[in-house]
């Protein structure tokens, strides 16, 4: 029931964010404020088109692959071909009407209900299909939030400060954008943990506290931006570009490893740099405490500098000193509340326990004993997830010891190895990956990962045995029975 309510509330947040922005854009148009109307509508339509195209691309890829896997011929005729044509037309219409996320939310609810209503041997299958769909919609909504909600929030706050009035529709739109941003960051983190068996799941108390943490910190950030932009429009643009460059360079120096090529990795880091304009977003496993502290110290300094500069040069004819002082207090108190809820989350509600009181602060994974050389790994009864990623330490043949954590996405056994060697299992379906395991990217446009894990899910449902993976190696093929998600 709580999972269903969470998905339903996420759907309401999605509706409220889009509807309030469109309503406000129509309000600007009726009042003849064409400049504000154009900007508001631009921040609604452009991100929506990008996300809908990505969602439709994922559907086309999945539907075409499932059609090919179903064993049908290259040409379909009769009722089956007509049914597939109707599905194509329906999905095209849904995404044309910008309702792709709504359809995915409803599908998540449907799969969740099926996981409760089906027979015992089918519940697990529908449960993991629901988790994969939830991971897809969380990624799409997170992208839309930072492309649409964050710029929309700063725009509407700037208009309010410039006009020295807060209209109900402006307040509603800004509030919906703020809630959407905070909700999607917390939802993304919750789905990240729920879809991985190597991580402890996040409780709903922790998710709510994460929402409050990001809600207040992003609110302070956006208000400081709006105040500064209302007086220094040109310098605000220079500041945003400078901050983005610094954050992107910082992320690149962190040596993230999410994409296949170097240039794709740089583009990914540039996108994350945009997220860092508004809030903290961890992109690297290991100790994140020091990186988070550095980021929030920089953010606090920037917020203080922007607010103080606005307070020194704001228009005294339109804004009284008392109102200006209130705005300064709102920025400082909102940021302080956000940091307070951040400490509450890490000290009381973190899934791994009180992080700040544990000596392995920031260590996401727990160290597992390495398998005995020469003995195969025990079969894993849990469903496989997605492809592993290997760090440079593994490429050199040495176990990772950076930050006292297991290397990122390193494959580890879930059960102790057998004391005696046994012949490798040969029965059941086998999926062969025509790439070495140590060089397969963990993150490459997301749909590569999705395609493989959904294929394994279908094979697992059709076969009584767990599907096996074989990666190409210079010697004998290497079998990996468990691998972890990157979502």
Secondary structure, 3 states (H helix, E strand, C coil): CHHHHHHHHHHHHHHHHHHHHHHHHHHHHHCCCHHHHHHHHHHHHHHHHHHHHHHHHHHHHHHHHHHHHCCCCCCCCCHHHHHHHHHHHHHHHHHHCCCHHHHHHHHHHHHHHHHHHCCHHHHHHHHHHHHHHHHHHHHHHHHHHHHHHHHHHHHHHHHHHHHCCCCHHHHHHHHHHHHHHHHHHHHHHHHHHHCCCCCCCCCHHHHHHHHHHHHHHHHHHHHHHHHHHHHCHHHHHHHHHHHHHHHHHHHHHCCCCCCCCHHHHHHHHHHHHHHCCCCCCCCCCCCCHHHHHHHHHHHHHHHHHHHHHHHHHCCCCCCCHHHHHHHHHHHHHHHHHHHHHHHHHHHHHCCCCCCCCCCCCCCCCCCCCCCCCCCCCCCCCCCCCCCCCCCHHHHCCCCCCHHHCCCCCCCCCCCCCCCCCCCCCCCCCEEEECCCHHHCCCCCCCHHHHHHHHHHHHHHHHCCCCCEEEECCCCCCEEECCCCCCC
